[in-house]
Amino acid sequence: MRARKILPAIVVLSAMSIVARAQQPTTVGEVVDKVVRQEQAEVELLRQYSPLVETYIQNLRADKQLGSVPDGDKYFLGRAELAKGVDLEPLEHETGMKQKVLGEFAGFFSTEFVPRGFLQMIFLDTNGFDRQHYKIEYVRREFLGEVRCLVFDVDPLPKSGKGRFVGRIWVEDQDFHIVRFNGAYGGSSMTSHYFNFDSWRVNTGKDQWLPAFVYCEQGSVRDAQTRRMGFKAFRAQTRLWGYNIGNVQGEQELSKILVEGANPVNDQSEAANDYSPFQAERAWARQAEENITERLERQGLIAPRGEVDKVLETVINNLEVTNNLDIQPEVHCRVLMTSTLESFSIGHTIVLSRGLIDVLPDEASLAAILAHELGHVVLGHHMDTQFAFFDSLRFKEKETFWHFDFARTPEEEEAAKQKGNELLSNSPYKEQSIPAKLFLQALTSRAKEIPNLISPHLGDSVSTSLTVVASAFSAQPSSAEPKPPPNGIAALPLGGRIKVDPWNDHLRMLKSKPAGTLAESERMPFEVTPVLLYLTRQGEHTSTEAASAVAAKSDSETKP
């Protein structure tokens, strides 16, 4: 009897499986049709979002020893209005994308390029991707991280118009989303130019892949034609995040079940439960601190609390314990989402930028930065407590950097340097001076070539706080300039440590394998490099046999 009850369920499940397989495309042509429809749906989906967009460009010049090195940079931070296409609202003090991003490029490239900018590269074709305008040929299967992909070469058909994509696309094999495309927009001329780029999307939920990173590279420092044209070779990266910023945390808090005690609160207790003036002052400052960090987090400028904060707070704890400090309220750490190298403190909250954490070579160098900021906290350097009033936060997003400024006076910086020196000298990091010194040297030597990278949004330049390194370790005997250990790195390239989830802004430490022996030209301190994302899937997906079906049919049908 039990077998008879189970049998119908098996039959039904088998039938469902057959129907599911029947619905999957089985030829290259059917797969291409699915890819085209999915990409058109992707463009429509993106119109509902307004992520933050950061573009950083480094010009390059030839170097006999290193091949190429930075030679000037440009920076832009703004919010995309994808409902309007590729419009951007700048968040910087100096508004105007043309001046901030392109700079001297504007004289060479058409002004038609400026409003589209590097943000355009998150779209395969803003004019529409379809089989009427493109030749799409299947190449092979390939894994990008954990995601199995189908690879296609894409070329515009004759007379299909200017600005069509030329290159290669990677399509995940379950729902047929394009997850990577590498190439350029065709139709460049002397008055209008399109750059080579590598654009990535990441999975942020079931059937949702969102643009996250674009790497762009154009020209070569060794190319004679590039030099004759007067065009500077460059590398650039565009990052997107903050797709789902808003009231997510508040909604989670609201959904919690709170149970009141059976006995009402009695305020007649003999215990000390009133606030002294000192405690009230601390609580008021903490209110302003929390208001600021909450506002910045809601805008997507500060990452939600996570594992990177815990790493920073572990170093802070090491500094506090070895210096016998009992700081109240306790010190927290947060991460500014931008690539600019900066650090600052907001009351008892120490903030380091993602870009700064990315390039620091080791924990001792990180401790040097944190020791300086902890010096401000220990010395009680005050913040502006006007932000404890909630109405003081009622300003437009584009005015954020006008209202928030956490830079310190020269006197406060000098005092924090001395206190940071003391904290670091008593810490477990006092014997690890060489990497920190080398980082300071590398930053000093590159400062003139990367002025926008080291220009802070909210605090002080990291070069200011790093002077603590020189003073903290100056007492240690040293007969010569510090030299890097074998295969040592003075500073990492951008993106060297932290991985960003563009949907919820959560940060994670990269878990990359050791690179082995590095050539001198591979060290690349503070430089823009290509990024290869390790793609994974979030949420539940049903597996398909599309890849094997395409492989089986590819011999007989190579053209869609």
HELIX and SHEET records of a PDB file:
HELIX    1   1 ARG A    2  GLN A   23  1                                  22    
HELIX    2   2 VAL A   28  LEU A   46  1                                  19    
HELIX    3   3 LEU A   82  LYS A   84  5                                   3    
HELIX    4   4 MET A   97  MET A   97  1                                   1    
HELIX    5   5 LYS A   98  LEU A  102  3                                   5    
HELIX    6   6 GLY A  103  GLY A  107  5                                   5    
HELIX    7   7 PHE A  118  ILE A  122  5                                   5    
HELIX    8   8 ALA A  224  ARG A  228  1                                   5    
HELIX    9   9 VAL A  248  LEU A  254  1                                   7    
HELIX   10  10 PRO A  277  ARG A  298  1                                  22    
HELIX   11  11 GLU A  307  THR A  322  1                                  16    
HELIX   12  12 ARG A  354  VAL A  359  1                                   6    
HELIX   13  13 GLU A  363  VAL A  378  1                                  16    
HELIX   14  14 THR A  385  ALA A  388  5                                   4    
HELIX   15  15 PHE A  390  LEU A  393  5                                   4    
HELIX   16  16 GLU A  397  GLU A  399  5                                   3    
HELIX   17  17 THR A  400  HIS A  403  1                                   4    
HELIX   18  18 PRO A  410  SER A  425  1                                  16    
HELIX   19  19 SER A  433  ARG A  446  1                                  14    
HELIX   20  20 VAL A  462  SER A  465  1                                   4    
HELIX   21  21 THR A  467  ALA A  472  1                                   6    
HELIX   22  22 GLU A  520  GLU A  522  5                                   3    
HELIX   23  23 ALA A  546  LYS A  553  1                                   8    
SHEET    1   A10 ASP A  87  PRO A  90  0                                        
SHEET    2   A10 GLY A  67  GLU A  81 -1                                        
SHEET    3   A10 LEU A  52  ASP A  63 -1                                        
SHEET    4   A10 PHE A 234  TRP A 241 -1                                        
SHEET    5   A10 GLN A 208  GLN A 218 -1                                        
SHEET    6   A10 ASN A 196  GLY A 205 -1                                        
SHEET    7   A10 ILE A 178  TYR A 185 -1                                        
SHEET    8   A10 PHE A 165  GLU A 172 -1                                        
SHEET    9   A10 VAL A 147  PRO A 156 -1                                        
SHEET   10   A10 TYR A 134  LEU A 144 -1                                        
SHEET    1   B 4 HIS A 332  LEU A 336  0                                        
SHEET    2   B 4 THR A 349  SER A 353  1                                        
SHEET    3   B 4 GLU A 342  ILE A 346 -1                                        
SHEET    4   B 4 ASP A 460  SER A 461 -1                                        
SHEET    1   C 2 ILE A 498  VAL A 500  0                                        
SHEET    2   C 2 LEU A 507  MET A 509 -1                                        
END                                                                             
